[in-house]
Amino acid sequence: MRPIQMVDTRTQYEHIKKEVDAAIQDVLNSAAYINGKAVQDFAASLSQYLGVKHVIPCANGTDALQIAMMALGLQPGDEVITPSFTYIATTEVVALLKLTPVFVEVDPKTFCIDPEAIRKAITSKTKAIVPVHLYGHAAPMEEILAIAKEFNLYVIEDNAQAIGCDYTFSDGTVKKTGTMGTIGATSFYPSKNLGAYGDGGAIFTNNDALAKQLKMVANHGQQKRYYHEVVGCNSRLDTIQAAILNIKLGKLDAYNAARQSVADFYNKAFAGNAKIITPFVAA
Ligand SMILES: Cc1ncc(COP(=O)(O)O)c(C=O)c1O
């Protein structure tokens, strides 16, 4: 018997081996290991793919969320609304920055945050909402953005599990997840939709001033070398990972479609089994 892997990154690599090996070799030849050309190229390609003005690469998805909250100037005691069901990173960074996580329920069908529960959780201390796009479903952004506007709150989209996903507004406008809130954060962990061969992450925003702040926080709080304006961190996307991601970005839609067809296969195969509840699939 052969175990079935959740994501078969090895076979995926075999299909793109030539391109990937050559790209890694290019980075080694260039000796530009930190912030090399591939990092800027990848940021530019991803920004075009997503239709978002700024993509700031960083070291992983957890850092992306932390940098977002630091760049927004959230202060200890500020309340951040997060779903009660998500990966630990979403709330871990809230606690790390001494902000107060306020957990709200998710929709049991989609596992995404429930807008009505958000509304009930808002207090005078609430500063931000962190919707998480999970398991192939986009969080209900239209409702979330309306609540954020009404109460003047930031929206930080945790897009770690949803890169390449489209969200359609009621007027027919389509946007990529991660690009609708104040800031979007994503992860390039190897098993993610767009996975590196190591750690990686990125932050998205359409706001120029915020982009400057995000870049500064991710780079030791400096814009100019050795001039540290704020407390920041050291969070960089590795150049070799960027070179790999550049290749895989061109295949992201195909990878997402392949995941969907595998999910359809399992859903159909288990449909008649009374002991298994197959996941809800939004129309
Ligand atoms: C929803 C969610 N948010 C954040 C992260 C953190 O990403 P990383 O592992 O790159 O730090 C993950 C990764 O699994 C995730 O699934």
The ligand as an SDF file (V2000), in Angstrom:
LIG
                    3D

 16 16  0  0  0  0  0  0  0  0999 V2000
   -4.2390   30.4820    7.7320 C   0  0  0  0  0  0  0  0  0  0  0  0
   -2.7540   30.5770    7.9410 C   0  0  0  0  0  0  0  0  0  0  0  0
   -2.2190   31.7360    8.3750 N   0  0  0  0  0  0  0  0  0  0  0  0
   -0.8950   31.8910    8.5520 C   0  0  0  0  0  0  0  0  0  0  0  0
   -0.0210   30.8560    8.2810 C   0  0  0  0  0  0  0  0  0  0  0  0
    1.4400   31.0550    8.5820 C   0  0  0  0  0  0  0  0  0  0  0  0
    2.2630   30.8580    7.4860 O   0  0  0  0  0  0  0  0  0  0  0  0
    3.8070   30.4200    7.6900 P   0  0  0  0  0  0  0  0  0  0  0  0
    3.8210   28.9680    8.0320 O   0  0  0  0  0  0  0  0  0  0  0  0
    4.4220   30.7060    6.3500 O   0  0  0  0  0  0  0  0  0  0  0  0
    4.3750   31.2590    8.7630 O   0  0  0  0  0  0  0  0  0  0  0  0
   -0.5170   29.6480    7.8140 C   0  0  0  0  0  0  0  0  0  0  0  0
    0.4040   28.5260    7.5120 C   0  0  0  0  0  0  0  0  0  0  0  0
    0.1320   27.3860    7.6430 O   0  0  0  0  0  0  0  0  0  0  0  0
   -1.9250   29.4870    7.6380 C   0  0  0  0  0  0  0  0  0  0  0  0
   -2.4440   28.3600    7.2000 O   0  0  0  0  0  0  0  0  0  0  0  0
  1  2  1  0
  2  3  1  0
  2 15  2  0
  3  4  2  0
  4  5  1  0
  5  6  1  0
  5 12  2  0
  6  7  1  0
  7  8  1  0
  8  9  2  0
  8 10  1  0
  8 11  1  0
 12 13  1  0
 12 15  1  0
 13 14  2  0
 15 16  1  0
M  END
$$$$
